[in-house]
């Protein structure tokens, strides 16, 4: 890389730098890197990666001991969809839900970062039995909500739904994926 000499100036005067050359390209690279970093941050906190309309839906029924309550649920059966869940959703109708299906039973942990509404999380054993309910999970929280046992799925419903319907651990959730047909 060569050097450039600037024309001599009168005392007290400063030269205007040309718009092309080494220094402006360096600043352009810095500005571009900052813009890309800002775009990555905006994307991380931005709207869902995939519109919920593209998620498959299914019918899920919660048996309440003599009564049953059906939900239409979006299915999150892939890692990207499970990671997205109900982030950025501003309202959830009473009979709608998100069903998280896992490839293998596991101890599951959830958080509410980028989730704008309170939710009830129903942790479901592989046989369809509810083993834990986390009621009215706080929106935007990064605290981990643990399943407290091995689950095959989790059903998220609007906050307060479990109390309103009387859903409790031990109740059954019916779905074709569960071993409770």
N, C-alpha and C positions, 0 to 999 in steps of 0.2 A: 504494500500500500504506500503510495507516495504522499508527500506533504504538499500543501498549497501555501503560497505566501499571499498575505492580504496587502492591498495597496496602502501606502503610507498615509497617515491621517494627520490632520492638523491637531495640535494639542487641545485636549478637552472634548474631542469628538469621538464617537464610537461607531464602528462599522456595523452595518446591518448584515446579518449572516444570510447567505443565499439559501433558498428553499431546498436546493438539492445538495448532495454531498454526504459525507460520512455522518456527521452529528444528527442531522434530521432523520436519516434512515435508522439510526440507533433509537431515537425517540419514537419513531413510527413503530419500531419493533416493541418498545416498552408499552406504548399505547395499545397496540394490537394484543399483546399478552394480557394486559389489564382488562381489555374488553372481553377476551375469551374467558378469563377467570370470572369476570362479572356475569357473563352468560351462563357459565356452569353453576354458579351460586343461584342465579335466578331460576334456572331449570330445576335445581334441587328443591327449591321452595315454591315452584310454579305449579300450574294445574297438573292433574294426573297425566301420566304418560300415555295412557290408553283410555278413551272415553268408555264409561260404564256400558253404554249401548252396545259395545263390541263384546262385552263379557257374555258367555253363555248364561242362561237362566234355568232354574229348576224349581220344582215344588218340594218343599220341606214341611213336614207336619210335626208339631210338638204335641204329644199325648199327655193330657193333664189328669189322667185317672178318671175315665168316664167321658171326658170331653177331649176334643182335639182342636188345635188351632193351626191353620195353614199359613205358610209364608211363601211368597215368590222371592227366590234368592238369586243374586248374581253369584256365579261360581268362580272362585279364585283357586285354581288347581295347578297353576304354574308359579314358579318362584317370582317372576316379575308381577304377576297379578296378586299374589299373596303379599308382596312388599307394598303394593299400592293400596289394596283394600278400599276403604271408604274415605281415603284422604281427599280433602277439599270439597266433599259433599256437604251442602248447606242444609239439607233437610232429608229425612227418611220417613216415608209413609209407614203407617202402623203395620201393614201386612207385607212389608218389604224387608229384606235382610241381605247379608253377605255371608256365603258359606265358604269357608276355607277348608279345602280337602288336602290332606298330606299324603305323600306317596307311601310313607311308612309311619306307623304310630310313633309318637314322640312326646316328650315333655315340651310344651309350647310356651313361648313368651311373646307378649304383644306390647306395643306402646301406642300412644295416641298422638304422636308428633304429626302435625299437618292434618289432624282430624278435627273438624270444626264443630262437631255435635257430640253430646254425650251418648254413649252406647252401652248396652248390656252385652257382655261376652259370655256365651254359653259354651263351656268346654265339654266336648262330647267324646266319650270312650269309643273305641272301634265298634262296639256292639250297639251304639246309639244311645247309651245311657248318659245323661248329663251328670258330670262329676263335680263341676264347680260353676258358679255364676259370679262374674264380676259386674256388679250393678253400677250404672251411671258413671262409667269410666270418664275421667276428667279430660275434656278436649285440650289438645296441644301439649299434654304431659309427656315427658320422656321417661317417666317411671315405668319399669317393667311390670306387666301384669302376667303372673305365672299361672299355668294350668293346674299346678299342684298334683299332677299325676299324668299318666300316659294318655294321650288323646289321638284320635284319628281325624278329628275335624273341630272347627270352632264356628259357631253361628253368631254373627253380630246382628243385633236388632236395636231399634231406637231405645235410648235410655228410658228407663221406667217401665218397659214392656214386661219384664219378668215379674215385677211386683204387681202390676196391673192385672196380669193374667194368672198370677199364682204359680208361676213356673219355679220349680225347686230342683235341687240335685236329686237324682233318682228318677225323675221323669224321663221319658223316652222321646227321642227325635227319630222320625221315620224318613228314610231316604234310600233310594236304590243302592247307594254306595255302602250303606251300613249293613252289618250282619244281623239285622233284626227284622228281616222281611217276613 
